[in-house]
Amino acid sequence: MMNRYRKLNWPVALLLLITTLASCNNNPKNVDKAKTETVKLFPIVKNTDNPSLIYLSLTDKKEGDTSIAYLAKGLYQQDTVSFLVEVSKNIPAGINKDGSVNQKEGFKTGSITFKSAGASSDAFVTALATLWKVDGIKKMRTVPIQPLAFSSNKNPFDPNKPSTNSFKLFFNAHSTAPGELFFTFDTYKRSIQFQEKDTDQRNAIVHALGE
């Protein structure tokens, strides 16, 4: 009687074994995919005594008809800080093939836009104000911030392939004392960098971003 019971249930046991093995084989693939899609966050500055370079990772890409947007995220002390950066798909080369400046198409307002993502953006701007020793800043501006952008590249921006793109940004470009900094938008490393031109520009930049 026992042998007959075992014979009847052997196909069921075999099916369960195959299903279990298949499930085990699939799990590592799912884990690897999750790891691949995770963007690691880093402190926004490496040296708080000399915070001339601000670094954030690009996450949560959203593509529109005329632009692509990312959430730029980083760490400051124990907090995650972030803001939205939107880049036009149509940015001409700012440097001509002969090395001269493309005066007609190289300078654009609206090709790069910074937007608040809420409390985490307020945290970013107040952190920047602290690092750069600028007083009176409590939050990021709620209106889109569009500095005058000069493309320091010899090729137009190509949104369809990973690339490293360099710009000069001029905040409050029409004022007597605009804030200038170097901006790197890297879709290959999935990061952005702000590098200050000099410390005299800090006040204008922070006040253009925050209030």
Sequence and secondary structure as in RCSB ss.txt:
>XXXX:A:sequence
MMNRYRKLNWPVALLLLITTLASCNNNPKNVDKAKTETVKLFPIVKNTDNPSLIYLSLTDKKEGDTSIAYLAKGL
YQQDTVSFLVEVSKNIPAGINKDGSVNQKEGFKTGSITFKSAGASSDAFVTALATLWKVDGIKKMRTVPIQPLAF
SSNKNPFDPNKPSTNSFKLFFNAHSTAPGELFFTFDTYKRSIQFQEKDTDQRNAIVHALGE
>XXXX:A:secstr
 HHHHHHHHHHHHHHHHHHHHHHHHHHHHHHHHHHHH     BS S TTS  EEEEEEEEEEE SSEEEEEEEEE
ETTEEEEEEEEEES    SB TTS B TTTSEEESSEEEE  SHHHHHHHHHHHHHTT  S  SB SS B  EEE
E  SS   TTS  EEEEEEEETTTSSS EEEEEEEETTTTEEEEEES GGGHHHHHHHHB 
